[in-house]
Amino acid sequence: MKIARNPIFHASTKHIECHYHFVCKKVMLQEVELIHVPTGEQLVDIFIKALGKNKFEKMRLKLQVVIVTTIT
């Protein structure tokens, strides 16, 4: 987030891949706003970590994923 918000960092970040600079450009054009998300609220965790039932269900609700069951 610091790199995207501060263009002065660019000279020292030549090793960073171009998609980070793409994000930086979008931030500077005010097309994208970066916000801090606390570690405990990272929605990507549902896809990459084993979560307890309560945390899994909380994340699933945030993603608006519902379970549909059919009884035949």
C-alpha positions in Angstrom: 0.0 0.0 0.0 2.9 2.4 0.8 4.4 1.8 -2.6 1.1 2.4 -4.4 0.5 5.7 -2.5 4.0 7.1 -2.7 5.5 7.6 -6.2 8.9 8.4 -4.7 9.4 4.8 -3.8 9.4 3.8 -7.5 13.1 4.4 -8.1 13.9 1.8 -5.4 11.3 -0.7 -6.5 12.4 -1.6 -10.0 12.5 -5.3 -9.0 8.7 -5.3 -8.3 6.6 -6.8 -11.1 4.6 -4.6 -13.4 1.2 -5.4 -11.9 2.2 -3.5 -8.8 3.0 -0.5 -10.9 -0.4 -0.9 -12.6 -2.1 -0.7 -9.2 0.0 2.3 -8.3 -1.1 4.1 -11.5 -4.8 3.3 -10.7 -4.4 4.7 -7.2 -2.8 7.9 -8.5 -5.6 8.3 -11.0 -8.1 7.8 -8.1 -9.7 4.8 -9.9 -8.8 2.5 -7.0 -8.8 3.1 -3.3 -6.6 0.9 -1.1 -7.8 0.2 2.4 -6.3 -1.8 5.2 -8.0 -5.1 6.0 -7.0 -6.7 9.4 -5.5 -10.1 9.2 -8.5 -11.8 10.8 -10.8 -10.4 8.1 -8.9 -11.5 5.0 -11.6 -13.2 2.9 -8.9 -15.0 0.9 -8.3 -17.2 4.0 -11.4 -19.2 3.1 -9.6 -20.4 -0.1 -6.1 -20.9 1.3 -6.3 -22.0 4.9 -8.0 -24.6 7.0 -10.5 -22.7 9.1 -12.6 -23.6 12.1 -16.4 -24.0 11.5 -17.3 -20.6 12.9 -14.7 -18.7 11.0 -15.5 -20.6 7.8 -19.2 -19.8 8.1 -18.5 -16.1 8.9 -16.3 -15.8 5.8 -18.8 -17.7 3.6 -21.5 -15.3 4.6 -19.3 -12.3 3.8 -18.8 -13.8 0.3 -22.6 -14.3 0.1 -22.2 -18.0 -0.7 -25.2 -20.0 0.3 -25.7 -23.8 0.5 -28.6 -25.1 -1.5 -29.7 -28.6 -0.7 -32.4 -30.5 -2.5 -34.4 -33.3 -1.0 -35.7 -35.8 -3.5 
